[in-house]
Amino acid sequence: MGIQGAILPKFVSLSNPAMNKSLLLFCFLMLFLVSRMEAQYPNIVVGTANAPNEPSICINPKNPQQMVAGSNTSNYYYSSDAGLTWTAGVLTSSYGVWGDPVVITDTAGNFCFFHLSVPSWPEWLDRIVCQKSSDGGQTWNDGSFMGLNGSKDQDKEWAVTNPANNHIYTCWTQFDLYNSSVPTDSSNIMFSRSTNGGASWSTAVRINRKAGDCLDMDNTVEGAVPAVGPNGEIYVSWAGPLGLVFTKSTDGGTTWPGDNLVICDIPGGWDFGLPGIYRANGLPITCCDLSNGPYRGTVYINWSDQRNGEGDTDTWIVKSTDGGVTWTSPKRVNDDPPGRQQFFTWMTIDQSNGYIYTVFYDRRNHSDNLTDVYMAVSRDGGETFTNFKVSESPFNPDASIFFGDYTNVAAHNDIVRPIWTRLHNGSLSVVTALVDSIFTGITPEKVLEAPISLEQNYPNPVEDITYFSYKIHEPTVVSLKVYDIYGHAVATIISDLTVSSGKHIEHFSRRDFGLSAGFYFITLTSKEWAVRRKMVVE
């Protein structure tokens, strides 16, 4: 059913522009309900123009309804409804815009968009540029830059904000000459900081001790993603000829130690081949828990490699609870049986609770190149992970089409937004999913095993009155609540009530709770289980 065939809700006036927006949103949500009832998490196409790939996404913690994303080579996207709808634009700067998008926020809620620069093709990647938006990603300044160093190439940057003082830290790889095989040409990890909100940047300094080559392969040093510790420490790891390497600064990046720590090897290297992928890598991502939870201060590094063989790429994590002095052995994040491919992993931490989220491409359900997108969440400091699929359908990548080098994920206060590249009928798009952490404690495959079950409310869509029906297999304490699309509880029907076994029906009036028209989730939870249904309110 197309939108033209949808029944218009009674509250819409087609002569009112504001109500027209309500109409479109309602029809959009209705299509979700009708055509995607089996999807665990609704997928949203963020953008399709300009062959987008290599996406980045960020949630504004000052206003979580504001989100900004970017993709190669100069696409930006912004949302004011928590990622439900997106507006696209093309980023411009007098310094040039040439890919590797990175989006973060500062402590005031401004968005910063980092990217590479090619002033005029075919000149070199001469600097790292930071452009800033103070209106939720709608407009951007011309930017500031760092790393300009003669004819050297500046590549593969990432950035983080220190929440204590709004200092912004950026790391990247500097090539003496990209793709050079001359032994005297090398690659190094560089660092620069801004103490004035990104207006200007310090002179770049080298923080690695063992240089790499310039071939953009296993012996090149790459993957530097900085993280901030609870006392202002700056943690960085990268991959290269020594394996997985780590360093830290304890004075805000003013000084760095003379030696780097090799955490572990990366069997097969960080640059590996995968069927159907133009190029693949397993570069590391570093994060630190700044929440007030029990794992505050723990540093995590996530990457992928082929230590189990070329046909069994896996995602891994190590952690340190003593500021990077000692590290655990690698722990496998994907929980499927051996023999399938998981790749292009990314990691973030919800700093409101310390939950760890990773996202990665996954072929566990297929024997060919068909690819799904999975996430994994850990609520116990990286000791265990729950895997769950977030893509609505698989896709088949084509090795002749550049797919980018990474995925991304953002999380804040239980709002979780992964983002990835998808290929369909020869066309690229970037996609996100509406993921709420309250729903990731149970996978779809385990629903039938749960000692609690929740039926679809009736009627649905809801004008005023609807009924929630649920079954309890044995007496237990349950809660029954309604959540909005941002993960906020908007109605509590039952709260920590001991319920007898059998079938139960609850009467619900949307008007009693002042629910406006929109898309909601009904959630039944017990101590160990959570099940949900989707509900539309007209």
N, C-alpha and C positions, 0 to 999 in steps of 0.2 A: 504494500500500500504506500503510495507516495504521499507527500504532504497535501497535494491537491485533493486527494481522496479522503483526507482525515476529516472527522466531524469537528466543527469548530465549537469550542466551549462556550457556554451561554454567557459568561462574564466578559467576552471580548467585543469591543466596538471597533470595527474596521476603519472608522473615521478618526480614531484616536491613535497617534503614533506610538504612545507609550503602551497602549493596549495591543497594538500590532506586535510589539516586542514580546508581550506576554503570550500572544497567539503562537508566535514562532517557537518560543521556549516550550510551551505546552505541547505543541505538535512534536517537537524534538524529543521530549521526554516520553510521549506516547509511543513514538517509534522505537525508543529504547525498550519499553516494556513489551511491545508486541513482537519485535523482531529479534530481541536479544535476551529473552527470558532465561535462556540457559547459560548466559555468560555470567561468570563469577564477578567480574568487575567491568563496568561499561568502558569501552575504548572510545577515545576522542581523537579525531584527526586534527592535529595542531596546524599542519601546513603541507601543501603539495607543490607549490610553485618553486621553480629554480632548482629542481633535482636535489632536494634537501637531504642531508645526512649529517652524522656526527653531532647529535643534539646535546644541548645543555638546558637545564631547567632550574628555577629558583622560586621559592615561596617567600613572600615578604612577612617576616615574623611580627611586624607591627600591624599588618593587615593581611591575614592569610587568604583573603579573597583575591588579593593581587598576586599574580604570578607572571613571570617573564621567562621566555625560552629563546634559544638561538640555534641556528644550524648553519652548516657550510653553504656557501662561503660568506654570505652577508645577510642572511635572513634573521629577522627578529619577530617575536610574537608576544602579545600581552593579553592577559585575561583579568577580568574584574569579578568573575564569579567562580573562583576556585578551580579554574581549568575546564569548566563545562563548555564555554565558547571562547574562541580566540580570534584576534585581529592580527594580520600579518603586515610587515613592512620590510623595506630593504635599507640596511644600515649604510651610511656614508660618512666619510671622514676625509679631511685633507691629507691625512697620513696614509690613506688607503685602507681597505678592509679585505683580508684574505684568509678567512677561515680559522679553524680551531676555536670555536666560540666557547666562552666560559662566562656564566652569569652568576653573580653573587649579590648580596645586599650589604650595605653598611649599617651602622647601629641606628641611623635615623630612618631607615627604611627606603633609602635611595638604592636603585639598582645600578650595578657596575657591569658592563659588558666588555670583556677582554677578548682580543683577537690578534691575529698576525697582521702584518702590513706589507703590502707590495705597492710602493708609491706609483710605479708605472711598469707594467709587464714588459719585458721579462726580467726586471731588476730583482735583486735578492730579497729575502724576507728580512728586512733591515732592522725591525724593532717590534716590541710588544706594545699594543695600544690599549688604553682603558677609556671607554666612553661611559658617561653617566646620565641617568634619567631620574628626575625628581617627581615625575607624574605617572608612575606605575608602568613605565616602558613605552609610553605613547610617543615621546620625543627624546632625543639624545643630543648631548653636546658634542663638539668636535673631537674632544678627547685629549688625553695626555699620553706620554709614552715613556718607555724605559728600554734599556739594553742596546741602544744604538752604538755600534762598535765597528767603525770602518766598513769593510765588506763582509763581515761575518754574518752568518744566518742565525736568526733567533726564531725558535720553533717550539711547539708543544708546551704551552704554558698552562698553569693553573694558579688560582688565587684563593685567599681566605681572609676574613676579617677577624681581628681580635675584638671580642665583644666588650672587653674591659676598657679599651681606650680608642677604639675605632681606627687603629692602625691596620693597614692592608698589606698583606705579604704576598708576593708573587714569585714563583719558581718556573724555570723553563730550561730547555736545552739550547746551548749555543754551539753551532757548527763552525769550525774554521772555514770550511767550504762543503756545502751539502753534497753528498754522494761522491766525495772525493776518496780515492783509494790510496792517495799519497800517504805514506806512513807518518809524515810529520804533521799532517792535518788531523785534528782531534775534535771530540765533542766533550762538553762539560756542562754541569748543572749550575745554573746561575740563580741569584737571589737579589731582589730589590724590594724596598718597602716605601710606603707612603704614610706620612704622619699627619697629612692634612686632607684626608678623605679622598685621595686620588687626584688631587690637583697637580702634584709633582711627585717625583720618585727619586730615590737615592741612587747613587752610582752602583751599577750591578757588580756583585762580587761572586767569585767561584766558591762553591761549598763542597764539591767532591774532591777527593784526593787522587783517585785512579781515573784517568781520562779514558774515554772510549774512542772508537773510530768514527768516521763520518758516513758510513754506509747505510745508516738508518735500519740496522739489523741487530742481531743478538749482542754484538760487541760495541754497540752504541749506547751511551748512557741516556736513558729517557724515563719518563713516567713520574716526574717530580710533582707531587701533589702536597702542598703544605697543610699542616693542621696546627691548631693552637691548643696548648694545655691550660689547665686551670690556674696556673701561676704565670701565664704569659709565655711559657715555653713555645718554641716553634719546632715542630717535628716534620721531617721530610724523609721519604724513602724513594728509591728509584731502582731500576733494573739496568744491568750492564754486564761487562765481562766477568765481574766478580760474583754475579748472582743478584740477590736482593740485598740492597745496601741501605743503611740508615744513618742519619745524623740529626743533631738538634742544637739549637741555640737557646741559652737561658737568659739572654739580655736583649730580647726583642730583635735579634738579627744583627746586632752590632758586631759580635764576634762569633766564630764557629770553631769547633775543635779541630785539632791538627790531624786526627785520624777519624775514619769512618768505620762503622760496625757492619760486618757482613752477617746478616741474620740467617740466611740459608741459601742453598743453591736453587737454581731454577732449571731443572732438567729439561733439556730440549731447547732452552733459551726462551726469551720473551717474544720472539718473532717466529711464528710457526704457520704452517699451511693448514687450511681446512677446505674440504670440497665445497665448491659453490661460493667461496668468499674471495674477493679480489686480493685482500691481504688481511691477516689477522694478527693480533698481538695480545699479550697477557700482562700489560703494564700495570704496576701496582697503584693502589689508592690508599692514602693514609687518612685516618680520622681519629679524633680524640673525644671521649665522653666528657662534656662540660655540664651535664645535668646534675641535679642534686640527688640522683639515685645512688644505689649501692656500688656502682661501677665507675663513679666519677674519677677522672684522671687516667683511665685505661686507654692505651693507644692500640689501635687496630690497623693492620695492613691486609688488604684483599687483592688477589691477583688470580690469574689462571695460567696453567701450564700443562705439558704433556708428559709428566713423570710416569703416568700409567700407560703410555703408548700413544702413537699418532691417532689411533682410532678412539681415544678415550680422554679427550681434553676435559679437565675439571677446574672448578673454582676453589680457592683456598683462602684461609685466613690465619694469621698469627696475631698474638696480642702480647702486650707488656703492661704489667701493673706497677712497675717501678721506674717509670719515666724513660723507658727505652734501654735500660741497662741489661735486662735479660728478657728473653722471648720464649714463648711456647713453641712446640713443634707445629708444623702446618696441620690444620684441621680442614677436612673436606666439607665444603658448604652445601653443594648439591647432594641430594640424598637418594639418587636413583641407583639402580644396579650398574655395575661396570659395563663399559662398552659403548657409551653414547657421548655426544659432544656437548659441552657447556662452555661458552666463550663470551668475550666482550663484557666482562663483569664490571659493575660499578657499585660503590658502597656509600652510604650516608648514615648519620646518627640523628635520630630525633632528640634534640637537646632538651626537650621538655620532660623526657622520661628515660633516656639512655638506650632506647631500643635501636638495634642495628638492622638496617635494611640493605640488601643487595639485590641487583637486577642483572639478568644475563640472558643471552640467547640459549635455547635448549632444544636438543633433538632426542630426548628420552622417549618420546612417543612415536618415533618414526625410524625406519631402517634406511631411509634415503636422506636427501638434503632438506626435506621439509623442516621448518624451524618454528618453534614456539618461543614465547618470552615468559620466563619464570622470575619470581622473586623468592627471597628467603628472608625470614625475620628471626632475630634472636632477642629474647627478653631476659636472658640470664648471662649477659656479659660475654657472648660468643661461645658459650659451652655447647649449646644445642641450637639447631636451626629448623624452622618449619618452612618447607618449600611449598609454593602455590603458583599456579599458572595465572598470568594476568592478560595475556593476549587472547582475543576471542576466536581467532582462527590462525592456522599456520600459514607460512608463506614460503616460497621457494626462491632463495637468492641466486643470483647469476654472477659468476666469477668475472664476467666482462664488464660489470657495472660496479664502480667504486661505491663502497657501502659505508665509508667512514672508518674511524678507528676506536670509537667508544660509544657507549650508552650513557645514561645518567639517571639520577633519582634524587628527589628532594623530599624532606619530611619535616613537619613541624606540628607539634601538639596534636598528634594522631591523624593529621592530614598528610597523605603519602601520594606522591606523583612520580612514577617512573616515566621515562621517555626513551623512545627507541626509533630506529629507522626500519621501515618496512618496504618491501618490493612487491608490487602486485601488477600483473599484466605489463611488465616492463617499466612501470612508473614508480618512483620513490616518493615516500611520504614520511613524516615524523608523527608519531602517535604517543599519546599518554593514556593512562587508565585512572579511573577514580577509585583509589584504594584507601580504605579506612582500616586502621590497625585493629579495631575491635572485631573485624570480620576475618582476620587472618590467623586465628587460633585453631581453625578447623578447615581441612581441605575438602573439596567437593566429594572426593572418593570416600571420605569417612562419615559423611552425613548419615548414610544408612545404618552405620554402626552406633550412632549416638543414642544415649538413653532418653533423649528428649527430641521432639520433632515439632515443627511449626508448619501449618498449612497456609496457603495463600489466603489473605483476608478477602472477605466478600461483603458487599460488592467492591470491585476495584476496576476503574477509578472510583474515588470517594467524593460524593457531594457533601454529605453530612455524616450519616451513621454508617459504620462498618463493623464487622465482627472478626475477632482474632481467635482462631481455633488451634489448640496445641495438645500434644499427648505427652504424658510422663510415664515411663516404664516402671519406675519405683519411686517412692516418696523422696523428694529432694527439695532443696532451696533454689528457687529460680527468680529471675527478674525478667520482665517484659517491658521493653522501652521502644520508643520511636526516635530515630535519628534523622537529621537533615543531611544534605549531600556533603556538608563540611565536617561531619562526624560529631556534631553537637547533639546531645540528648534534648529533645524538644517536648517529649511527653513520657511520663512514667505511668504505666498501667499497674505493674506489680514490681515491688522492690524487696528483694531478699525475703520472699515468702515461702514457707514450707508448704508444698503442694502434694496432695495424695496422688497415687498412680491413677491412670485413666485419662479420658479426654476432657478438656476444659474449654469453655468458650467465654471470651471477654467482649463486652459491649464497648464501643469506642465512638466518641463524637469529636470530629475534628474541630468543631466550633468551641467545644469546652476548653480546648488547648490553644485556640487562636491560630491554628495552622493555616497559612496562606497556600495558594495554589503552588504546586511544585512536586518534586521527586523526593521520596523518603524511604527509609529502611526500617522494617520492623525486626527487632532482635530479641530472641529468647536465649537467655544465658543461665547456665548453672555454674558450679565451681570449676568444672573442667571442660565444659562444652559451650559452644555458641553457634546458633543457627539463625538464618535471616531470610526475609522475603522483601521484595520491592513493592512500594505502594505509591500510587499517584493520587494527589488531591487536586480536584478541579476547582 
